[in-house]
Amino acid sequence: MTFAFHPTRLSTRRQWLQHSAGWLGAPALLGLAGCASAPVFEAPPASVVIAPLKAGQQLRFNVTNLYNGLSVGTASYTAEAASANGSQRIAVSLPSSYVALQDGSTQRSGVLLMTDRFHASEELFFDEPYRFDRPDRLLPDQLALGAGAVLENSYVRSGAHRSLRWATRVSGEGWERITVPAGTFLSLRVQRSIWFDHPDLGWRRNNMRSDTLWFAPTLGFWVRREWTGEYLVPDVRRDLRKEDWVRFELV
């Protein structure tokens, strides 16, 4: 697959943004989807036991377009048998309307490959499958608070023939009691800051993504996840572009 700039795809994408403040003004509308107030953190629990996902267990998430606060469908994560160290294969299915948000993606299903409870070697979340040369960190070890070191890594996208840079810093921000459609969960709020190279080097530079997830140990998975991104167009002064901004909430 080639990763080229396609004006027609951008036109389709803009249809999703018609209720927003526009391509560059969209972040002002994030309050429509919640999280407008500062989180209220609790004292960390005395001990944390992470419940394993059981084979055949399915988690369903409502997917929201954060530009306009509209639902774009339901995603599902179905767990297969896990090993003693927490490695697990999880089948992922995204709603077709979510895929329509992406620039050129046609992937609607894939896998989340967990090497243990804290790392993933492959993930289908934002658009296409990402396969990491080393497991990418999703959670801080032992669910500890504070920021860890930047993990320098590389990844390969579907159809690509070379690895690209991918760097992640993971921070445990605090324990928060969060309510989603499935109920209320005591969760660790985790902030993942990501810097990476995109295959479209001619059109995308300084790629950055912000991934916030709320991990509930009693479930053994996250109950909310918000994924946002930005990048610059080379040789175009101050042309900051936004990737699609979405939220997953357990239903």
Secondary structure, DSSP 8 states (H G I E B T S, - for coil): ------HHHHHHHHHHTTTSS-TTTGGGGGGGGS--S---EE---S--------TT-EEEEEEEETTTTEEEEEEEEEE----TT--EEEEEE--HHHHTTSSS----EEEEEESSSSEEEEE-SSSS-EEEEEEEE-S-GGG-SEE---EEEEEEETT-SS-EEEEEEEEEEEEEEEEETTEEEEEEEEEEEEEE--S-TTT-EEEEEEEEEEEETTTTEEEEEEEEEEEE-TTSTT-EEE---EEEEE-
